[in-house]
Amino acid sequence: MLVKELNRSVFALDLRNHGESPHVTPHTYTAMAEDVEHFIKDHRLKHPTLIGHSMGAKVAMSVALRSPNLIQDIVAVDNAPVNAQLGRQFAQYLQAMTRIENTPIVNAKEADEILAAYEPSLPIRQFLFTNLLKPTKENDKFRWRIPIKILGGALDEMAAFPFTPGERSFTKPALFVRGTTSKYVADETIPLIGEFFPRFQLKDVEAGHWLISENPEGFKNVCLEFFRREKED
């Protein structure tokens, strides 16, 4: 989405316990920040931009506060540097995914019927189903690419933020993007964002929490505006 417009290399990282990355503990922001820092160093990337959504947004913030000299800037999508209870949908998603894995379903349609009872939005269900693996000769049932038990046990950890105000700050540019119908970056959190990221900008995109998939064009536009202004400065 941004590669052609920016003419920059883009690395799409699977954080631990996501995608093709290892299933390991602990599943904490500190551990994931360390993973990203190792990736940057191993690939000898010079001052990259970190873009992260939801959990990934807090990982990007954590890297910025831990290792500010390692990166150029961040784009934090629909999350804030606060300790806040996760929306109940995350626990519901894990409950639905467990049901799907433990039910002898024969096709993806049956899996979708189970998930639809927990999530009415088809685009969000389709996004979640990118992690559903079809039966193979080695495994004759549908299963998830991600470790449901590890993630389920880390929900409280994901609701937290590993830094306290006044402890550290990131003085380089930071773009915070929030969905207009999402509750994850409430107006009350804006002063706190400024304590950690004094040069932050806040942009709204017409969407909910999954704004990158719900409104990719709107997300792309606010990112391009941010990068172009940075280049001009």
mmCIF file of the C-alpha atoms, coordinates in Angstrom:
data_MODEL
# 
_entry.id   MODEL 
# 
loop_
_atom_site.group_PDB 
_atom_site.id 
_atom_site.type_symbol 
_atom_site.label_atom_id 
_atom_site.label_alt_id 
_atom_site.label_comp_id 
_atom_site.label_asym_id 
_atom_site.label_entity_id 
_atom_site.label_seq_id 
_atom_site.pdbx_PDB_ins_code 
_atom_site.Cartn_x 
_atom_site.Cartn_y 
_atom_site.Cartn_z 
_atom_site.occupancy 
_atom_site.B_iso_or_equiv 
_atom_site.pdbx_formal_charge 
_atom_site.auth_seq_id 
_atom_site.auth_comp_id 
_atom_site.auth_asym_id 
_atom_site.auth_atom_id 
_atom_site.pdbx_PDB_model_num 
ATOM 1   C CA . MET A 1 1   ? 0.000   0.000   0.000  1.00 0.00 ? 1   MET A CA 1 
ATOM 2   C CA . LEU A 1 2   ? 2.833   2.430   0.825  1.00 0.00 ? 2   LEU A CA 1 
ATOM 3   C CA . VAL A 1 3   ? 5.701   0.893   -1.152 1.00 0.00 ? 3   VAL A CA 1 
ATOM 4   C CA . LYS A 1 4   ? 4.879   2.488   -4.518 1.00 0.00 ? 4   LYS A CA 1 
ATOM 5   C CA . GLU A 1 5   ? 4.039   5.885   -3.076 1.00 0.00 ? 5   GLU A CA 1 
ATOM 6   C CA . LEU A 1 6   ? 7.143   6.185   -0.901 1.00 0.00 ? 6   LEU A CA 1 
ATOM 7   C CA . ASN A 1 7   ? 9.691   4.283   -2.970 1.00 0.00 ? 7   ASN A CA 1 
ATOM 8   C CA . ARG A 1 8   ? 11.013  2.715   0.221  1.00 0.00 ? 8   ARG A CA 1 
ATOM 9   C CA . SER A 1 9   ? 11.680  -0.836  1.294  1.00 0.00 ? 9   SER A CA 1 
ATOM 10  C CA . VAL A 1 10  ? 8.965   -2.233  3.548  1.00 0.00 ? 10  VAL A CA 1 
ATOM 11  C CA . PHE A 1 11  ? 9.346   -5.200  5.898  1.00 0.00 ? 11  PHE A CA 1 
ATOM 12  C CA . ALA A 1 12  ? 6.124   -6.814  7.135  1.00 0.00 ? 12  ALA A CA 1 
ATOM 13  C CA . LEU A 1 13  ? 7.049   -8.439  10.433 1.00 0.00 ? 13  LEU A CA 1 
ATOM 14  C CA . ASP A 1 14  ? 5.119   -11.211 12.117 1.00 0.00 ? 14  ASP A CA 1 
ATOM 15  C CA . LEU A 1 15  ? 5.553   -10.550 15.828 1.00 0.00 ? 15  LEU A CA 1 
ATOM 16  C CA . ARG A 1 16  ? 6.078   -13.551 18.071 1.00 0.00 ? 16  ARG A CA 1 
ATOM 17  C CA . ASN A 1 17  ? 3.029   -15.809 18.274 1.00 0.00 ? 17  ASN A CA 1 
ATOM 18  C CA . HIS A 1 18  ? 1.685   -14.274 15.063 1.00 0.00 ? 18  HIS A CA 1 
ATOM 19  C CA . GLY A 1 19  ? 1.891   -15.448 11.469 1.00 0.00 ? 19  GLY A CA 1 
ATOM 20  C CA . GLU A 1 20  ? 4.959   -17.544 10.685 1.00 0.00 ? 20  GLU A CA 1 
ATOM 21  C CA . SER A 1 21  ? 6.961   -16.388 13.710 1.00 0.00 ? 21  SER A CA 1 
ATOM 22  C CA . PRO A 1 22  ? 7.806   -18.779 16.579 1.00 0.00 ? 22  PRO A CA 1 
ATOM 23  C CA . HIS A 1 23  ? 5.255   -19.668 19.244 1.00 0.00 ? 23  HIS A CA 1 
ATOM 24  C CA . VAL A 1 24  ? 7.119   -18.669 22.399 1.00 0.00 ? 24  VAL A CA 1 
ATOM 25  C CA . THR A 1 25  ? 6.698   -17.104 25.807 1.00 0.00 ? 25  THR A CA 1 
ATOM 26  C CA . PRO A 1 26  ? 6.757   -14.569 27.310 1.00 0.00 ? 26  PRO A CA 1 
ATOM 27  C CA . HIS A 1 27  ? 4.257   -12.674 25.210 1.00 0.00 ? 27  HIS A CA 1 
ATOM 28  C CA . THR A 1 28  ? 5.052   -9.194  26.533 1.00 0.00 ? 28  THR A CA 1 
ATOM 29  C CA . TYR A 1 29  ? 5.684   -5.793  25.002 1.00 0.00 ? 29  TYR A CA 1 
ATOM 30  C CA . THR A 1 30  ? 9.246   -5.827  26.298 1.00 0.00 ? 30  THR A CA 1 
ATOM 31  C CA . ALA A 1 31  ? 9.952   -9.179  24.637 1.00 0.00 ? 31  ALA A CA 1 
ATOM 32  C CA . MET A 1 32  ? 8.372   -8.105  21.351 1.00 0.00 ? 32  MET A CA 1 
ATOM 33  C CA . ALA A 1 33  ? 10.243  -4.791  21.385 1.00 0.00 ? 33  ALA A CA 1 
ATOM 34  C CA . GLU A 1 34  ? 13.486  -6.720  21.829 1.00 0.00 ? 34  GLU A CA 1 
ATOM 35  C CA . ASP A 1 35  ? 12.531  -8.919  18.861 1.00 0.00 ? 35  ASP A CA 1 
ATOM 36  C CA . VAL A 1 36  ? 12.017  -5.864  16.646 1.00 0.00 ? 36  VAL A CA 1 
ATOM 37  C CA . GLU A 1 37  ? 15.257  -4.274  17.821 1.00 0.00 ? 37  GLU A CA 1 
ATOM 38  C CA . HIS A 1 38  ? 17.142  -7.471  16.946 1.00 0.00 ? 38  HIS A CA 1 
ATOM 39  C CA . PHE A 1 39  ? 15.533  -7.481  13.493 1.00 0.00 ? 39  PHE A CA 1 
ATOM 40  C CA . ILE A 1 40  ? 16.587  -3.887  12.831 1.00 0.00 ? 40  ILE A CA 1 
ATOM 41  C CA . LYS A 1 41  ? 20.152  -4.591  13.912 1.00 0.00 ? 41  LYS A CA 1 
ATOM 42  C CA . ASP A 1 42  ? 20.429  -7.949  12.136 1.00 0.00 ? 42  ASP A CA 1 
ATOM 43  C CA . HIS A 1 43  ? 19.261  -6.396  8.856  1.00 0.00 ? 43  HIS A CA 1 
ATOM 44  C CA . ARG A 1 44  ? 21.385  -3.278  9.383  1.00 0.00 ? 44  ARG A CA 1 
ATOM 45  C CA . LEU A 1 45  ? 18.441  -0.972  8.807  1.00 0.00 ? 45  LEU A CA 1 
ATOM 46  C CA . LYS A 1 46  ? 19.286  2.694   9.178  1.00 0.00 ? 46  LYS A CA 1 
ATOM 47  C CA . HIS A 1 47  ? 16.689  4.655   11.115 1.00 0.00 ? 47  HIS A CA 1 
ATOM 48  C CA . PRO A 1 48  ? 13.535  2.925   9.850  1.00 0.00 ? 48  PRO A CA 1 
ATOM 49  C CA . THR A 1 49  ? 9.960   3.989   10.437 1.00 0.00 ? 49  THR A CA 1 
ATOM 50  C CA . LEU A 1 50  ? 7.939   1.639   12.629 1.00 0.00 ? 50  LEU A CA 1 
ATOM 51  C CA . ILE A 1 51  ? 4.241   1.208   11.839 1.00 0.00 ? 51  ILE A CA 1 
ATOM 52  C CA . GLY A 1 52  ? 2.139   -0.882  14.184 1.00 0.00 ? 52  GLY A CA 1 
ATOM 53  C CA . HIS A 1 53  ? -1.568  -1.476  14.711 1.00 0.00 ? 53  HIS A CA 1 
ATOM 54  C CA . SER A 1 54  ? -3.230  -2.265  18.052 1.00 0.00 ? 54  SER A CA 1 
ATOM 55  C CA . MET A 1 55  ? -0.774  -4.547  19.885 1.00 0.00 ? 55  MET A CA 1 
ATOM 56  C CA . GLY A 1 56  ? 1.799   -3.663  17.235 1.00 0.00 ? 56  GLY A CA 1 
ATOM 57  C CA . ALA A 1 57  ? 1.277   0.022   17.996 1.00 0.00 ? 57  ALA A CA 1 
ATOM 58  C CA . LYS A 1 58  ? 2.331   -0.517  21.607 1.00 0.00 ? 58  LYS A CA 1 
ATOM 59  C CA . VAL A 1 59  ? 5.315   -2.523  20.385 1.00 0.00 ? 59  VAL A CA 1 
ATOM 60  C CA . ALA A 1 60  ? 6.352   0.379   18.130 1.00 0.00 ? 60  ALA A CA 1 
ATOM 61  C CA . MET A 1 61  ? 5.944   2.806   21.041 1.00 0.00 ? 61  MET A CA 1 
ATOM 62  C CA . SER A 1 62  ? 8.000   0.526   23.282 1.00 0.00 ? 62  SER A CA 1 
ATOM 63  C CA . VAL A 1 63  ? 10.855  0.353   20.770 1.00 0.00 ? 63  VAL A CA 1 
ATOM 64  C CA . ALA A 1 64  ? 10.775  4.144   20.416 1.00 0.00 ? 64  ALA A CA 1 
ATOM 65  C CA . LEU A 1 65  ? 11.006  4.667   24.177 1.00 0.00 ? 65  LEU A CA 1 
ATOM 66  C CA . ARG A 1 66  ? 13.609  1.927   24.704 1.00 0.00 ? 66  ARG A CA 1 
ATOM 67  C CA . SER A 1 67  ? 15.855  2.629   21.701 1.00 0.00 ? 67  SER A CA 1 
ATOM 68  C CA . PRO A 1 68  ? 15.108  6.093   20.276 1.00 0.00 ? 68  PRO A CA 1 
ATOM 69  C CA . ASN A 1 69  ? 18.393  6.268   18.365 1.00 0.00 ? 69  ASN A CA 1 
ATOM 70  C CA . LEU A 1 70  ? 17.528  3.097   16.472 1.00 0.00 ? 70  LEU A CA 1 
ATOM 71  C CA . ILE A 1 71  ? 14.538  4.485   14.549 1.00 0.00 ? 71  ILE A CA 1 
ATOM 72  C CA . GLN A 1 72  ? 13.442  7.600   12.696 1.00 0.00 ? 72  GLN A CA 1 
ATOM 73  C CA . ASP A 1 73  ? 9.787   7.865   13.656 1.00 0.00 ? 73  ASP A CA 1 
ATOM 74  C CA . ILE A 1 74  ? 6.700   5.794   14.390 1.00 0.00 ? 74  ILE A CA 1 
ATOM 75  C CA . VAL A 1 75  ? 3.122   5.449   13.222 1.00 0.00 ? 75  VAL A CA 1 
ATOM 76  C CA . ALA A 1 76  ? 0.932   4.074   16.023 1.00 0.00 ? 76  ALA A CA 1 
ATOM 77  C CA . VAL A 1 77  ? -2.440  2.884   14.760 1.00 0.00 ? 77  VAL A CA 1 
ATOM 78  C CA . ASP A 1 78  ? -5.433  2.889   17.101 1.00 0.00 ? 78  ASP A CA 1 
ATOM 79  C CA . ASN A 1 79  ? -3.733  2.422   20.425 1.00 0.00 ? 79  ASN A CA 1 
ATOM 80  C CA . ALA A 1 80  ? -2.308  4.679   23.103 1.00 0.00 ? 80  ALA A CA 1 
ATOM 81  C CA . PRO A 1 81  ? 0.484   4.403   25.714 1.00 0.00 ? 81  PRO A CA 1 
ATOM 82  C CA . VAL A 1 82  ? -1.910  3.602   28.534 1.00 0.00 ? 82  VAL A CA 1 
ATOM 83  C CA . ASN A 1 83  ? -2.960  0.766   30.801 1.00 0.00 ? 83  ASN A CA 1 
ATOM 84  C CA . ALA A 1 84  ? -6.458  0.101   29.549 1.00 0.00 ? 84  ALA A CA 1 
ATOM 85  C CA . GLN A 1 85  ? -8.726  -2.899  29.506 1.00 0.00 ? 85  GLN A CA 1 
ATOM 86  C CA . LEU A 1 86  ? -8.934  -4.573  26.120 1.00 0.00 ? 86  LEU A CA 1 
ATOM 87  C CA . GLY A 1 87  ? -12.232 -4.544  24.326 1.00 0.00 ? 87  GLY A CA 1 
ATOM 88  C CA . ARG A 1 88  ? -14.223 -7.671  25.100 1.00 0.00 ? 88  ARG A CA 1 
ATOM 89  C CA . GLN A 1 89  ? -14.108 -8.644  21.435 1.00 0.00 ? 89  GLN A CA 1 
ATOM 90  C CA . PHE A 1 90  ? -10.559 -9.957  21.802 1.00 0.00 ? 90  PHE A CA 1 
ATOM 91  C CA . ALA A 1 91  ? -11.586 -12.508 24.424 1.00 0.00 ? 91  ALA A CA 1 
ATOM 92  C CA . GLN A 1 92  ? -14.607 -13.345 22.282 1.00 0.00 ? 92  GLN A CA 1 
ATOM 93  C CA . TYR A 1 93  ? -12.418 -13.892 19.226 1.00 0.00 ? 93  TYR A CA 1 
ATOM 94  C CA . LEU A 1 94  ? -10.246 -16.326 21.162 1.00 0.00 ? 94  LEU A CA 1 
ATOM 95  C CA . GLN A 1 95  ? -13.336 -18.111 22.460 1.00 0.00 ? 95  GLN A CA 1 
ATOM 96  C CA . ALA A 1 96  ? -14.680 -18.453 18.918 1.00 0.00 ? 96  ALA A CA 1 
ATOM 97  C CA . MET A 1 97  ? -11.319 -19.622 17.598 1.00 0.00 ? 97  MET A CA 1 
ATOM 98  C CA . THR A 1 98  ? -11.145 -22.273 20.309 1.00 0.00 ? 98  THR A CA 1 
ATOM 99  C CA . ARG A 1 99  ? -14.633 -23.483 19.366 1.00 0.00 ? 99  ARG A CA 1 
ATOM 100 C CA . ILE A 1 100 ? -13.661 -23.696 15.710 1.00 0.00 ? 100 ILE A CA 1 
ATOM 101 C CA . GLU A 1 101 ? -10.521 -25.660 16.503 1.00 0.00 ? 101 GLU A CA 1 
ATOM 102 C CA . ASN A 1 102 ? -12.403 -28.086 18.765 1.00 0.00 ? 102 ASN A CA 1 
ATOM 103 C CA . THR A 1 103 ? -15.388 -28.589 16.448 1.00 0.00 ? 103 THR A CA 1 
ATOM 104 C CA . PRO A 1 104 ? -15.259 -31.201 13.665 1.00 0.00 ? 104 PRO A CA 1 
ATOM 105 C CA . ILE A 1 105 ? -16.083 -28.742 10.880 1.00 0.00 ? 105 ILE A CA 1 
ATOM 106 C CA . VAL A 1 106 ? -15.688 -29.808 7.258  1.00 0.00 ? 106 VAL A CA 1 
ATOM 107 C CA . ASN A 1 107 ? -15.339 -26.479 5.445  1.00 0.00 ? 107 ASN A CA 1 
ATOM 108 C CA . ALA A 1 108 ? -14.589 -22.796 5.910  1.00 0.00 ? 108 ALA A CA 1 
ATOM 109 C CA . LYS A 1 109 ? -18.286 -21.903 5.687  1.00 0.00 ? 109 LYS A CA 1 
ATOM 110 C CA . GLU A 1 110 ? -18.977 -23.780 8.921  1.00 0.00 ? 110 GLU A CA 1 
ATOM 111 C CA . ALA A 1 111 ? -16.066 -21.994 10.583 1.00 0.00 ? 111 ALA A CA 1 
ATOM 112 C CA . ASP A 1 112 ? -17.480 -18.663 9.439  1.00 0.00 ? 112 ASP A CA 1 
ATOM 113 C CA . GLU A 1 113 ? -20.886 -19.515 10.894 1.00 0.00 ? 113 GLU A CA 1 
ATOM 114 C CA . ILE A 1 114 ? -19.279 -20.050 14.301 1.00 0.00 ? 114 ILE A CA 1 
ATOM 115 C CA . LEU A 1 115 ? -17.247 -16.845 14.137 1.00 0.00 ? 115 LEU A CA 1 
ATOM 116 C CA . ALA A 1 116 ? -20.230 -14.829 12.866 1.00 0.00 ? 116 ALA A CA 1 
ATOM 117 C CA . ALA A 1 117 ? -21.952 -15.434 16.208 1.00 0.00 ? 117 ALA A CA 1 
ATOM 118 C CA . TYR A 1 118 ? -19.143 -13.434 17.829 1.00 0.00 ? 118 TYR A CA 1 
ATOM 119 C CA . GLU A 1 119 ? -18.223 -10.950 15.071 1.00 0.00 ? 119 GLU A CA 1 
ATOM 120 C CA . PRO A 1 120 ? -20.870 -9.702  12.606 1.00 0.00 ? 120 PRO A CA 1 
ATOM 121 C CA . SER A 1 121 ? -18.421 -7.791  10.383 1.00 0.00 ? 121 SER A CA 1 
ATOM 122 C CA . LEU A 1 122 ? -17.424 -9.849  7.339  1.00 0.00 ? 122 LEU A CA 1 
ATOM 123 C CA . PRO A 1 123 ? -14.187 -7.874  6.656  1.00 0.00 ? 123 PRO A CA 1 
ATOM 124 C CA . ILE A 1 124 ? -13.019 -8.480  10.233 1.00 0.00 ? 124 ILE A CA 1 
ATOM 125 C CA . ARG A 1 125 ? -13.901 -12.173 10.014 1.00 0.00 ? 125 ARG A CA 1 
ATOM 126 C CA . GLN A 1 126 ? -11.998 -12.431 6.748  1.00 0.00 ? 126 GLN A CA 1 
ATOM 127 C CA . PHE A 1 127 ? -9.013  -10.795 8.411  1.00 0.00 ? 127 PHE A CA 1 
ATOM 128 C CA . LEU A 1 128 ? -9.135  -13.272 11.302 1.00 0.00 ? 128 LEU A CA 1 
ATOM 129 C CA . PHE A 1 129 ? -9.456  -16.175 8.876  1.00 0.00 ? 129 PHE A CA 1 
ATOM 130 C CA . THR A 1 130 ? -6.084  -15.341 7.333  1.00 0.00 ? 130 THR A CA 1 
ATOM 131 C CA . ASN A 1 131 ? -4.781  -17.282 10.355 1.00 0.00 ? 131 ASN A CA 1 
ATOM 132 C CA . LEU A 1 132 ? -6.949  -20.361 9.764  1.00 0.00 ? 132 LEU A CA 1 
ATOM 133 C CA . LEU A 1 133 ? -5.112  -23.337 8.273  1.00 0.00 ? 133 LEU A CA 1 
ATOM 134 C CA . LYS A 1 134 ? -7.030  -25.902 6.251  1.00 0.00 ? 134 LYS A CA 1 
ATOM 135 C CA . PRO A 1 135 ? -6.721  -29.648 6.883  1.00 0.00 ? 135 PRO A CA 1 
ATOM 136 C CA . THR A 1 136 ? -3.671  -31.407 5.463  1.00 0.00 ? 136 THR A CA 1 
ATOM 137 C CA . LYS A 1 137 ? -2.514  -35.009 5.208  1.00 0.00 ? 137 LYS A CA 1 
ATOM 138 C CA . GLU A 1 138 ? -0.570  -34.511 8.440  1.00 0.00 ? 138 GLU A CA 1 
ATOM 139 C CA . ASN A 1 139 ? -3.427  -32.787 10.265 1.00 0.00 ? 139 ASN A CA 1 
ATOM 140 C CA . ASP A 1 140 ? -6.984  -33.643 9.288  1.00 0.00 ? 140 ASP A CA 1 
ATOM 141 C CA . LYS A 1 141 ? -8.763  -30.713 10.934 1.00 0.00 ? 141 LYS A CA 1 
ATOM 142 C CA . PHE A 1 142 ? -8.911  -26.947 10.707 1.00 0.00 ? 142 PHE A CA 1 
ATOM 143 C CA . ARG A 1 143 ? -6.451  -25.276 13.055 1.00 0.00 ? 143 ARG A CA 1 
ATOM 144 C CA . TRP A 1 144 ? -5.106  -21.819 13.763 1.00 0.00 ? 144 TRP A CA 1 
ATOM 145 C CA . ARG A 1 145 ? -1.697  -20.565 12.794 1.00 0.00 ? 145 ARG A CA 1 
ATOM 146 C CA . ILE A 1 146 ? -1.454  -18.643 16.071 1.00 0.00 ? 146 ILE A CA 1 
ATOM 147 C CA . PRO A 1 147 ? -1.151  -20.201 19.573 1.00 0.00 ? 147 PRO A CA 1 
ATOM 148 C CA . ILE A 1 148 ? -4.545  -19.498 21.109 1.00 0.00 ? 148 ILE A CA 1 
ATOM 149 C CA . LYS A 1 149 ? -3.554  -20.573 24.628 1.00 0.00 ? 149 LYS A CA 1 
ATOM 150 C CA . ILE A 1 150 ? -0.491  -18.319 24.749 1.00 0.00 ? 150 ILE A CA 1 
ATOM 151 C CA . LEU A 1 151 ? -2.414  -15.310 23.461 1.00 0.00 ? 151 LEU A CA 1 
ATOM 152 C CA . GLY A 1 152 ? -5.363  -16.003 25.744 1.00 0.00 ? 152 GLY A CA 1 
ATOM 153 C CA . GLY A 1 153 ? -3.055  -16.059 28.741 1.00 0.00 ? 153 GLY A CA 1 
ATOM 154 C CA . ALA A 1 154 ? -1.484  -12.756 27.715 1.00 0.00 ? 154 ALA A CA 1 
ATOM 155 C CA . LEU A 1 155 ? -4.614  -10.600 27.412 1.00 0.00 ? 155 LEU A CA 1 
ATOM 156 C CA . ASP A 1 156 ? -3.942  -8.748  30.685 1.00 0.00 ? 156 ASP A CA 1 
ATOM 157 C CA . GLU A 1 157 ? -0.344  -8.156  29.610 1.00 0.00 ? 157 GLU A CA 1 
ATOM 158 C CA . MET A 1 158 ? -1.531  -6.739  26.278 1.00 0.00 ? 158 MET A CA 1 
ATOM 159 C CA . ALA A 1 159 ? -3.833  -4.312  28.070 1.00 0.00 ? 159 ALA A CA 1 
ATOM 160 C CA . ALA A 1 160 ? -0.889  -2.834  29.980 1.00 0.00 ? 160 ALA A CA 1 
ATOM 161 C CA . PHE A 1 161 ? 1.922   -0.500  28.880 1.00 0.00 ? 161 PHE A CA 1 
ATOM 162 C CA . PRO A 1 162 ? 5.464   -1.095  30.165 1.00 0.00 ? 162 PRO A CA 1 
ATOM 163 C CA . PHE A 1 163 ? 6.366   2.550   30.859 1.00 0.00 ? 163 PHE A CA 1 
ATOM 164 C CA . THR A 1 164 ? 5.092   5.220   33.226 1.00 0.00 ? 164 THR A CA 1 
ATOM 165 C CA . PRO A 1 165 ? 4.731   8.928   32.388 1.00 0.00 ? 165 PRO A CA 1 
ATOM 166 C CA . GLY A 1 166 ? 7.903   10.898  33.046 1.00 0.00 ? 166 GLY A CA 1 
ATOM 167 C CA . GLU A 1 167 ? 10.076  7.803   32.827 1.00 0.00 ? 167 GLU A CA 1 
ATOM 168 C CA . ARG A 1 168 ? 11.087  8.216   29.171 1.00 0.00 ? 168 ARG A CA 1 
ATOM 169 C CA . SER A 1 169 ? 10.121  10.183  26.080 1.00 0.00 ? 169 SER A CA 1 
ATOM 170 C CA . PHE A 1 170 ? 10.636  9.929   22.326 1.00 0.00 ? 170 PHE A CA 1 
ATOM 171 C CA . THR A 1 171 ? 11.440  13.362  20.897 1.00 0.00 ? 171 THR A CA 1 
ATOM 172 C CA . LYS A 1 172 ? 11.252  12.430  17.217 1.00 0.00 ? 172 LYS A CA 1 
ATOM 173 C CA . PRO A 1 173 ? 8.076   12.624  15.103 1.00 0.00 ? 173 PRO A CA 1 
ATOM 174 C CA . ALA A 1 174 ? 5.235   10.255  15.953 1.00 0.00 ? 174 ALA A CA 1 
ATOM 175 C CA . LEU A 1 175 ? 1.936   9.876   14.133 1.00 0.00 ? 175 LEU A CA 1 
ATOM 176 C CA . PHE A 1 176 ? -1.046  8.495   16.034 1.00 0.00 ? 176 PHE A CA 1 
ATOM 177 C CA . VAL A 1 177 ? -3.938  7.360   13.847 1.00 0.00 ? 177 VAL A CA 1 
ATOM 178 C CA . ARG A 1 178 ? -7.287  6.471   15.393 1.00 0.00 ? 178 ARG A CA 1 
ATOM 179 C CA . GLY A 1 179 ? -10.576 5.176   14.043 1.00 0.00 ? 179 GLY A CA 1 
ATOM 180 C CA . THR A 1 180 ? -13.466 7.578   14.467 1.00 0.00 ? 180 THR A CA 1 
ATOM 181 C CA . THR A 1 181 ? -15.741 4.855   15.839 1.00 0.00 ? 181 THR A CA 1 
ATOM 182 C CA . SER A 1 182 ? -13.056 3.130   17.913 1.00 0.00 ? 182 SER A CA 1 
ATOM 183 C CA . LYS A 1 183 ? -12.637 3.667   21.658 1.00 0.00 ? 183 LYS A CA 1 
ATOM 184 C CA . TYR A 1 184 ? -8.944  2.816   21.938 1.00 0.00 ? 184 TYR A CA 1 
ATOM 185 C CA . VAL A 1 185 ? -7.574  6.361   21.682 1.00 0.00 ? 185 VAL A CA 1 
ATOM 186 C CA . ALA A 1 186 ? -10.009 8.391   23.748 1.00 0.00 ? 186 ALA A CA 1 
ATOM 187 C CA . ASP A 1 187 ? -9.656  12.169  23.988 1.00 0.00 ? 187 ASP A CA 1 
ATOM 188 C CA . GLU A 1 188 ? -8.631  11.751  27.648 1.00 0.00 ? 188 GLU A CA 1 
ATOM 189 C CA . THR A 1 189 ? -5.479  9.894   26.559 1.00 0.00 ? 189 THR A CA 1 
ATOM 190 C CA . ILE A 1 190 ? -4.187  12.696  24.322 1.00 0.00 ? 190 ILE A CA 1 
ATOM 191 C CA . PRO A 1 191 ? -2.280  14.573  27.084 1.00 0.00 ? 191 PRO A CA 1 
ATOM 192 C CA . LEU A 1 192 ? -0.615  11.304  28.095 1.00 0.00 ? 192 LEU A CA 1 
ATOM 193 C CA . ILE A 1 193 ? 0.453   10.665  24.498 1.00 0.00 ? 193 ILE A CA 1 
ATOM 194 C CA . GLY A 1 194 ? 2.121   14.076  24.576 1.00 0.00 ? 194 GLY A CA 1 
ATOM 195 C CA . GLU A 1 195 ? 4.087   13.194  27.708 1.00 0.00 ? 195 GLU A CA 1 
ATOM 196 C CA . PHE A 1 196 ? 5.673   10.201  26.006 1.00 0.00 ? 196 PHE A CA 1 
ATOM 197 C CA . PHE A 1 197 ? 5.760   11.631  22.473 1.00 0.00 ? 197 PHE A CA 1 
ATOM 198 C CA . PRO A 1 198 ? 6.019   15.447  22.614 1.00 0.00 ? 198 PRO A CA 1 
ATOM 199 C CA . ARG A 1 199 ? 6.196   15.776  18.800 1.00 0.00 ? 199 ARG A CA 1 
ATOM 200 C CA . PHE A 1 200 ? 3.141   13.644  18.104 1.00 0.00 ? 200 PHE A CA 1 
ATOM 201 C CA . GLN A 1 201 ? 0.422   14.313  15.564 1.00 0.00 ? 201 GLN A CA 1 
ATOM 202 C CA . LEU A 1 202 ? -3.065  12.830  15.829 1.00 0.00 ? 202 LEU A CA 1 
ATOM 203 C CA . LYS A 1 203 ? -5.153  11.995  12.774 1.00 0.00 ? 203 LYS A CA 1 
ATOM 204 C CA . ASP A 1 204 ? -8.632  10.494  12.585 1.00 0.00 ? 204 ASP A CA 1 
ATOM 205 C CA . VAL A 1 205 ? -9.701  8.005   9.914  1.00 0.00 ? 205 VAL A CA 1 
ATOM 206 C CA . GLU A 1 206 ? -13.333 7.126   9.243  1.00 0.00 ? 206 GLU A CA 1 
ATOM 207 C CA . ALA A 1 207 ? -13.322 3.553   10.542 1.00 0.00 ? 207 ALA A CA 1 
ATOM 208 C CA . GLY A 1 208 ? -13.395 1.371   13.631 1.00 0.00 ? 208 GLY A CA 1 
ATOM 209 C CA . HIS A 1 209 ? -10.499 -0.338  15.378 1.00 0.00 ? 209 HIS A CA 1 
ATOM 210 C CA . TRP A 1 210 ? -9.493  -2.354  12.285 1.00 0.00 ? 210 TRP A CA 1 
ATOM 211 C CA . LEU A 1 211 ? -9.074  0.835   10.306 1.00 0.00 ? 211 LEU A CA 1 
ATOM 212 C CA . ILE A 1 212 ? -6.287  -0.339  7.976  1.00 0.00 ? 212 ILE A CA 1 
ATOM 213 C CA . SER A 1 213 ? -8.551  -3.017  6.492  1.00 0.00 ? 213 SER A CA 1 
ATOM 214 C CA . GLU A 1 214 ? -11.754 -0.979  6.858  1.00 0.00 ? 214 GLU A CA 1 
ATOM 215 C CA . ASN A 1 215 ? -10.420 2.200   5.236  1.00 0.00 ? 215 ASN A CA 1 
ATOM 216 C CA . PRO A 1 216 ? -7.045  1.500   3.594  1.00 0.00 ? 216 PRO A CA 1 
ATOM 217 C CA . GLU A 1 217 ? -7.202  4.612   1.423  1.00 0.00 ? 217 GLU A CA 1 
ATOM 218 C CA . GLY A 1 218 ? -7.845  6.895   4.380  1.00 0.00 ? 218 GLY A CA 1 
ATOM 219 C CA . PHE A 1 219 ? -5.020  5.287   6.325  1.00 0.00 ? 219 PHE A CA 1 
ATOM 220 C CA . LYS A 1 220 ? -2.631  5.568   3.393  1.00 0.00 ? 220 LYS A CA 1 
ATOM 221 C CA . ASN A 1 221 ? -3.431  9.256   2.921  1.00 0.00 ? 221 ASN A CA 1 
ATOM 222 C CA . VAL A 1 222 ? -2.713  10.288  6.525  1.00 0.00 ? 222 VAL A CA 1 
ATOM 223 C CA . CYS A 1 223 ? 0.563   8.336   6.450  1.00 0.00 ? 223 CYS A CA 1 
ATOM 224 C CA . LEU A 1 224 ? 1.683   9.943   3.187  1.00 0.00 ? 224 LEU A CA 1 
ATOM 225 C CA . GLU A 1 225 ? 0.854   13.396  4.530  1.00 0.00 ? 225 GLU A CA 1 
ATOM 226 C CA . PHE A 1 226 ? 2.919   12.676  7.646  1.00 0.00 ? 226 PHE A CA 1 
ATOM 227 C CA . PHE A 1 227 ? 5.944   11.445  5.671  1.00 0.00 ? 227 PHE A CA 1 
ATOM 228 C CA . ARG A 1 228 ? 5.798   14.325  3.186  1.00 0.00 ? 228 ARG A CA 1 
ATOM 229 C CA . ARG A 1 229 ? 5.670   16.933  5.938  1.00 0.00 ? 229 ARG A CA 1 
ATOM 230 C CA . GLU A 1 230 ? 8.606   15.258  7.622  1.00 0.00 ? 230 GLU A CA 1 
ATOM 231 C CA . LYS A 1 231 ? 10.589  15.365  4.408  1.00 0.00 ? 231 LYS A CA 1 
ATOM 232 C CA . GLU A 1 232 ? 9.818   19.066  3.969  1.00 0.00 ? 232 GLU A CA 1 
ATOM 233 C CA . ASP A 1 233 ? 10.960  19.826  7.509  1.00 0.00 ? 233 ASP A CA 1 
# 
